[in-house]
Amino acid sequence: MSSQNDPLEQKQVSDLIHAGYVVDLVLQHEVNELDQNQFFLYAKYRSNMRPIYTQRNAHRSYTNLERAVDWGKRMGFRQVSVTIDYSSYLEPGEE
């Protein structure tokens, strides 16, 4: 596999999991330009964190946390973590 920043496709993720690697699913939360939640998927194994891409060469993401977790379970991930950057949120009363 290539460098740490190169994306993984779904088949590569599946191959890593089925080869016995401990691969964790990391969901990075962001708020998009339409003020919608977006959860971007990353695979973490050893000391590598790599984005997971779709077959259409786009970063795999979900707007629904439950669907993102369900996808990870179907793929065979055993652990999921979520990261949230609070700097993208307004303080109460700010608008």
N, C-alpha and C positions, 0 to 999 in steps of 0.2 A: 504494500500500500504506500501511497505517496506521502507528501508532507501533511503536517497536522491541519492545515487550513483547507485542504482539498475536500470537497464534499463527498459523501458516501451516498450511493443509491440504495434503495430498499433491499435489493438482492444482496449487496455487499454486507449490509447490516445483518441480514438473515444468515449469511454464510459465517460471519464472525460469531454470532450467537450459537449456531449449530456446531461450530468447531470447538466450542467449549470456552471461548473467551468470556470474561465477566464484562458485560457491556451494560452501562446504565443509560437510561433515557433522561435527558435534561430538556426541560421546557423553559424557554426564555419568554417571559411575558413582555409585550410592548403594546402601547396604545397607538393605533394607526391614525392617519390623517382624518379619518371619519369618526374619530373618538370611539372606535371599536376595539375590544380586546383581541389580541393576536398572540398565539402561542407558537413560537418557532421551535422546531425539533432538532436536537443535537444528540449524537452518540458519543459517550465517554467510555474509553477503554484504555487501560494502562494510564499513561499520562496524556493521552490524546483526546481532544474535544473537537469533533468534526460535525459540520452541518449535514443533515439528512436531506437529500434532494429527491424530487419526484422523477418519474420517467421523462417528464417534459422539461427537465433541467431547471426547475424552480425550487427554492427553499421550501420544504414541506412545513406547512403551518395549519393551525386550526383556530377558529374563532371561539370554539367551545372547549373548555378544559376537559370535560368528561369524554368527548370524542377523541381528544389527543391521548388521554390515558388509555382508553379502550384500544386505540391503534397500537400503542406500545405493548399492551397485554397480548394482543393477537400476534405481534411480531416475536414475542418470547422474552421481552425485557422483564427482569425480576425487580428492578428498582427504578423509581421515577423521582426526580427532584424538579422543583419549580424555582426559577429565579425571577424576582420582580425588582425593577428599578423604580424606587419611589420618587425620583426626581421628575418623572414624567407626569406625576399627579399634582393637581392643584391643592393647596391647603384649603381647609374649610373656610368659606367666605370669599375666596378668590375666584374670579371668573373673568 
